[in-house]
């Protein structure tokens, strides 16, 4: 294996996956949300550039081809676990997250079953778009945590009744909380809608892979 720049970028993305959990273990929110969001922005950028540079510089390798989808899946699955936990098991988050995680586990097992015939399930262009969309989705959902905790911080000590009046516009917003409340709402909606779209794409590409693998399930098959 040669440590080319594309391979280094892919490896850094893989190492960033558990880094999402580390952010929430060692930093208080919203700093943990900030760092997790920045990790995903970086992951989305490297996900594009590692493949682009490998093709541009003719540095495509078996190591990169193996590690790239693993790094993508690790980033997305670990982030989904964190987001699902901090969302209070919100069904609007939990259901599409379940679809995505189930598909990733199923297709990984399918590739293992196929062994040396696993090349029939090589990553498609649509699957790459799906992964990129997943990473953008995680970025919005972590951003929602950033804005939400700004709301908590700015209403701390107000009491529920006063905070409610500020948020509903009944009393002047002297601490600038309304902007963050609206931003939290908007990023939640964008992130949730994108998550459902990503789940649909994830399911569709999973069905495509499954259809390609069907001939290999026959007894004494190819």
N, C-alpha and C positions, 0 to 999 in steps of 0.2 A: 504494500500500500504506500502511495506517495502522498505526502501532506501538501496538497495543492490548496490554493486559496478557496476554491469551491468546497473541498472536503473539510477545511477548517471551519467555514461558515456553517456547514451542515452539522458538524460536531458541536459547535457553540449553541446552535438551536436545540440540539438534543440535551445539552447540559442546562439550558435555560428552563426546560420543562419542570424538573423538580425545584428549580429556583422560584417558581410561582408559589409553591407551598412554603418555602423558606421565608419568603417575604411576609407571609401572614403569621409565621411563627416568631419572627424576630422584630417585626415592626408593628406599631399600633396603626389602626386605621385612622385617617384615610391614606397615610403614607404607604401602607402595604398595597392598597388599591392603585396608587400612583405608580409604584414600582412594577406591579404586575401588568398594568396597562402599558408601560414603557417596554417591558419585556415582550409583550405581544406585538407592539409596533415594530420592534427590532426583528422579531421572528418572521413577521409578514414580509419585511424587507429582505431578509436573508433567504427566505423561501423562494423569492423571485430571482435574486442575484446569483445564488449558488448554481442553479440550473443554467441561467443565462450565460454566466462566465465560463462554466464548464463546456458549453457548446461553442461559445465564441473562441475560447483558447484551445479547443479540442482536448480538454482534460477530463472528459467523461470517464468514469471508472466503475468497476463492479462494486467497490466499497461505497461510493457515493450513491449508486442506484439502490443499494441495500439499505443504507442509513437514512436517506432522505424521507421515505414514507414512515419509517419508525419515528424519526424526530417530529414529523408533522403530527402523527397520532398521539405521541406522548404529550406534546404541547396541548393539544385540544382536549384529550381525555382528562388530564390532570386539572386543567382550568375548569372544565365542566364540573368536576367533583367539588372544587373549591366554591364555584359560583352557586351550585345547587345547595351546598351546605349553608352558605351565608344568605341565600334567598329565603331561608326558612321552609325549604321543600315546596316552593311555589309550583303548583302544577303546570303553569304556563312555561316554566323553565324545566321542570322535572321531566315532562313527557317528551319534548324533542331531545333533551339530553340523553334520555334512555334509548331513544331510537338511534342516535349517533353512536353511543358507546356499544350498544348491541351489534350494530353493523360492523364497527371496527373490529370487535372481538371475533365475530363470525367470519369475516373475510380473512383475518389473520390465521384463524384455524383452517380455513379452506386452502390458503396458500401452503400451510404446513402439510396438509393432507396430500396436496398435489405434488409436493416435493420438487423434483427436477422438471416437472411439467408446469410449475407455477408461473412460468413466463407467459402462459396464456392469459394470466390476470395482470399483465403489466399495467402500470398506472396510465389512465387515459387523460386526455386534455380536460374533459368534464370533471374528472376526479380532482385534478389540480385546481380548477376553479372552485370546486367545492371546499377544498382545504383552505384556500385563500379567503373565501367567504366566512368560513368558520373562525379564522383568526381575526378578521375584521369584527365579527360578531362578539367575540370575547373582549375585544378592545372596548366596544361600546358598553358592555355589561360591567366591566371593571370601572369605566368612567362614571357609570351610574353610582357606584359605590363611593367614588370620590365626591361627587356633588351631594349625595345623600348625607354623608358625614359632615360636610360643610353646613348643611341645614341643622344637624344635631348640635354642632358646636355653636352656631349663632343663636340658637334658641335655648341653649343650656341655661337653666336658672330662671327662665321666663314663667314656667308653669304651663300646664297643658292649655288652659283657657286663653291666656294671653297669646301663646304661640299660635293657637288656632285662629285667633282674630287677626294676627299679623299675616298669616298665610292666606286667609280669605279676604284680605284687604279691608277689614273693618277698622283697623288702626294703622297709623303710618309705619312703613317698613324702614326703620332707622338703622338696621344692621345689615341691610342688603340680602336678606334671606330669600326673598321671592325669586331672584335670579337663579339661585342654586336649586330651589325647589322645582322650578320649571325645567332647569337643565337636567335634574335627576329624572323627572318624568319623561322628558323627550328621549334621553339616552336609554331609559328602560324600554320604552316603546320601540325605538329603532332596533335595539339589541334583541328584543324578544321576537319582533317580526323577522329579522334576519336569521335568528336561530331556527325558527320554523321553516324558513326557506332553505336554510342549510341542511336541516333534518330531512326535508323532502329530497334535495339533491343527493344527500348521503344514502338515503334509502334507494333511490333510483339507480345510482351507480352500483350499489350493492347487488341489486337485482340483475343488473347487466353482467357483473362478474359471476354471479351464481348461474346465470343462463349459459355463459361460456364454459363453465366447469361441468355441466350436466353430462356430457358424453363420457367423462372419466368416472362416473358413478356406476356405470354398467359393470356387472360381473365379467371379469376377463376382458374389460374394456381397453381402450387405447392407452 
